[in-house]
Amino acid sequence: MEMLIPISLFAAIFGMVYLYLSTRNKERLALIEKGADASIFMRGKSHTAPIWKVLILNLALLLMGIGVGVFIAMLLSQYTTLDEDAIYPSVIFFMAGAALFIGFHMTKKLDQE
């Protein structure tokens, strides 16, 4: 039973990558059949931030959001009568989502520079 988790995780990642690549290939083939120049696939990449900067920024913000979420959940469980089993996941996911939202806006600003 415990082997299903890594297998399903691998299958999900493989499925997403396969769908992305096959869809991108079909879209490019359709554009080329309509007579579009192949150089349009390379256009626009020089104006974006390097991918490693975006990944590091979002990963750092995600980890900080999780840390803040754990801290806030600990404070809430210590000083309130709320259910501890419900506080921890909800606050951690909320803070992680807020951190990724902030990272999205910071990435947009990084791309504009």
Protein Blocks (a to p, Z undefined) as FASTA:
>chain_A
ZZmmmmmmmmmmmmmmmmmmmmmmmmmmmmmmnopafklmmgoklmpccfklmmmmmmmm
mmmmmmmmmmmmmmmmmmmcbdfklmmmmmmmmmmmmmmmmmmmmmmmmmmZZ
